[in-house]
């Protein structure tokens, strides 16, 4: 599956904030579970903005890499 974009992510309900996002705001992402086409991901500060939709396999690999500390900024 190629990446897709949802132009107005506010049209979808059920977003949840990443457990890695701090309570003070800052750099936060939200994901939507149960979306048939993949895993939508958006910036929590732009709830009316776009969301990228990743394949479930691709998103799972990304989460594993983040938890393992394999990604550098």
Secondary structure, DSSP 8 states (H G I E B T S, - for coil): ---EEES-GGGS--EEE-TTS-TT-SS-EEEETT-TTSEEEEETT-TTS-EEEE-HHHHHHHHHHHHHT----
